[in-house]
């Protein structure tokens, strides 16, 4: 593989001149430019973007660390991050942590060596210590949904608790009278807030019991299992509010397998607004997060921090909206 020294030797100029030409950081006369261009083409030289960025400590690359790329919520988010980053001249490195702290730490070390300009964390395992370490190394970061420990970075999130209340209000308005909830992992603030929204909406009803809630780990399989347990506990449940759309899909699948008609016998509502809710039969009602807008905003914030335009950290909370579909269609009284 050719090096910058090889190009300088073939063009008959100094390495410093090649560097000025590549980085557009100084004057190079037209004749010399032509020589350098010809040498680069002859040697098929591809300048190393990281090496070029070292002097200015900027490589025009950002990283997006996700907890689970198989969850349809995250590809749409990643698309928005990439679209906005590209508009500002940045490339995106995608890292899938699989919700594993050690894997995330390994990514951080690799990204530091690549002189990454900034990191977007949509993962669940970022610690306050890691934030302090990145800050010490001058690497800006922005978080999606959650801040690690104390507020120590900008956060983009949606109105989780209000969204859950919106779902329960809708189900009650559709004639439902005993609503169960499948919640996500307790360590996730998103799952906690949606559970709180559910509890605040239903604890005043005489039919409410803590046994109407069950964890489903934000997965289809978890949603299926939780729905089965809930229906065994309370055969008279007439609605299930799932804390994310994957669990809602799982709940729908479990109900259909038991011969329970949706929505005639049990209504189902999810949370997130992923496309998968449109391809089920019946289509699933969902509380939709503005996924693309969240990804676009988190990218803009990070780039502003990288370029020194924004310094103060803050939380940005975006509105959610209910998308009613057939899975909660009004039943006759």
N, C-alpha and C positions, 0 to 999 in steps of 0.2 A: 504494500500500500504506500502510495506516494505521501511525502511530508511537505510541509511548508518550505523546508530547507531545499528539497529537491526542486520545487517550483522556483525558488530564488536563484538557484544555481543555473537552471535552464534559461531563465529570463535574463540572467546576468545582472541581477540587482540584489540588494540586501534583504534580509528577512524582515527588517523593519519597514521597508517599502512595501513588501507584500502585505504585511499586517495593516498598513495604512490604507492600501487598496481594498482589502477585504472588509475592513471595518468602517471605510469611508470616514476616516478620522484625520485626514490631512491631505495636502496637495500631492497629486501624482500627475505628471504631464501625460499628454495624449499618447505620445510615442511609447512611453514606458507602460502605460495601461494596455496597449495593444500587445506588447511583448509578454506581459503577465497573463493576459487573457489567453494567448496562444499556448503558453507553457501549461496553464491549467487544463486546457482542452487536450493537449498532447499527452499529459500525464494522467488524465482523467481524475484530477485531484478534487476531493470533496472536503472542504474545510470543516473541522470539528466545531459544531455550534457551542459546545461546552467550553472548549479551549478558547474560542473567540470571546466568550462572555466573561472569562475569568478576570480580565483586566478591569472591566466595568462592573464585575460582580453581578452580571445579569445575563441569563441565558434564554429569556423569553419562553420559559416552560413553567407550567404549574401542574400540580398533582391533585387528583381527586381520589380519596380513599373511601371506598364503599364497604358496607358490612356483608352484602350478599347480592351479587350481580344477577342472580337467578330470580330475584324478586322484581316483577315488572315495573315497580315504582322507580327503581334506580336507573334503568336504561333511558327513560324519558328525562330524568334529571340530568344524567350524563350528557345527553344530546344538547340540552340547553347550555350546560357548562361549556361544551366544545364550541357551540355556535358563537357564544359571546366572546370566548377566549380568542377564537379565530378572527373576529372582527377587530380585536385590539392587537393582533399580531402575536398571539401566544399559542403554543402547542400544549396539549393536555396529555399527561401520563395517567393512565387509569390503574388503580391498585385495588384488588379485592381482598379484604382482610379475613373473610369468613368468620367474623365476630371473634377473632383470636387475637388477644393482646400481644402475644409474642410475634405473630406474623405482622401486625401493625408496626411494632417497634423495629422489626427488620426492614420494613419498607422505609421507615423514617430515616434509618441509617443510610440506606442505599440512596435515597433522594438527597440527603445532605451531601453525599460524595458527588452527586451529579449537579450540585450547585443549583438546586431547584429554587425558583423565585418565590414560590408561595404554595400553600397546601390548603385544600378544602377537605374538611373531615365530615363525612356523613356516617361515620362509624360509631360504635357504642363503647369502645374501650379506651378512648383517649384520656390520659390522666393529667392532673394538674401539673405534675412533675415534668411530663413530656412537653406541655405547653411552655413552661418556664425554660426548658432546655432549648426549644425552638426559638423562643424570644431571645435568649442569650446568643444564639447563632444568627440572629437577624433574619429569620425566616417567618414572614407574616402568615397567619392562618385565619380561617373563618370556619365556623361550625354550622352544620345543618341540624336543626331540632334541639340540640342540647349543648350546654357549655360544660366543660369538665370541672366539677367542683364549684368553686367560687367563679363569678363572672370574670373571665380572663381573656375573652375574645369576642368578636362580633358573632351573633347567632341569627340565622334566618329560620323561622319556624311558622307553623300555622296555628290557628285557634283550636287546639285539640279539645279542651273542655267544652267550649261553646258548640263545637261540632257534634260532640256526643249528645248534648242537650237538644240540638236541632234534630238529631235522629230520633230521640225518644219522643219529642213533641210530634214529629211526623207519624210515628207508629201509633201513638195514642189517638191522633186525629184520624187515622185509618180504621179505628175501632178496636185496636188491640188492647187487651186487659190484663195480660200477664207476660211481661217482657223479660227475657233472660239476656245476659251479656257474656260474650266470650272475649276475654282481655288478653293482651300481649304480655311479654315478660316483665315482671315487676321492676327490674332494674332500669327499664327504659322509661324516661319521663313522658314520652308520647303515650305509652300504654297506661301509665298511672293517671295522667290527666283525663284520658278518655273514660277510664273506670270511674274517676271522681265525678265526671260529668253525668255518667249514667246514675251513680248512686244519689247524687244531689237531685236528680230528676224523679226518682222512683221511691225514695225512702218514706215518703209521706203516704204511700198507698198501703192498704191493709194486706194486699197480696204479696208485698215485697218480703224477701228473705235473702240473706247472704248466700244461701245455697243456690240461688238463681245465677250465680257467677261462676265462671270456670276459665282457667288459663288455657290458651291455645297456641302459644309460642309464635304467633304471626305467620303460621304456615298452613297450607291446605290440609295436611295430615292432622295438624293440631286442631284445626277447626272441626274436622270430621269427628275426632275423638271427643272433643268438648261437647259438641251437639248431641252425640250419643249419650254421654253421661247426663247431660241436662235433661234430656227427654226421659231417661230412666228415672231420674229424681222427681221430675214434675211433668207427668204426661199431659197436663192441661196447659202447658206453655203455648201461647199463640203468637209469639214473636221472638226472634233472636236478633239482637244487635251485636255484630262482630266488630272488634276493634281495628281490623283492617280487612281489605277486600279478599285477600287470600283465605283468611279464616271464614269469611262469608261464603266463598266458593265451596270450601270444605263442609260447612254447615248445610248448605243447599244439597250437596251430594249425599250427605248422611241422611237427611230428611227424605229425599227421594228413594233411597235404598230401603228405608223403613216403610215405604208406601204412604208417606205423609204428603199431602198436596200443598204446594206453595203457589200462591199465598192463601188459598182457601182455608187451610187449617193452621198453618204457621207462616207468618211473614218473615222475611230475611232482609236485613239492611247491613251494609258494610261501611268502610271508611277508607278513603284514599283517592278513588276516582280513576283507577287503572283501567285500561282497555278491556281486560279480561272480563269485567262485569257486563260487557255488552255482548259477549259471545255465548253466555250461558242461556239455558232455557228453564225457567223464565229469566230474562235479564234482571240483574240485581240493582236495587236501589242503593245509592252510595252517597256518603258525605265526601265531596270532592275537594282535595287540596289543589291549589294552583301549582302543579308539579313543575311545569316548564318555567313559570314565572319565578319559582323558588330557586331553580338552578341558574336562571339568568341573573337574578339579583345577587346570589352568593358569589357569582363570578365577578360581577362589576365591583362589588365591595372589596374582594381580594385584590383585584387589579389596581384599584385606587390606593389600597394600602401599600402595594408593591411600589407604586409610582410616587408615594409620599403625599398623595392628595388627601387621604383620610387617616386620622390618627386615633380619635376616640372610638372605643368599642361600645357597641350598643346592640340591643335585641330588636329585630324586625319581625313583627307578627302579621301574617297575611290572613285575609278572610277565607273562609271555606263556604261551600254552597251545597245544598242538598239536590241531588238528581233523582227524582222519583221515577221508578220503573215498575214493571209488572210484579216483581217479587213482594211488593207491599201494597198492591192494588186494594182499594177500599172493599171491605166485605160487607155484606148485608147484616143489619142488626138483628 
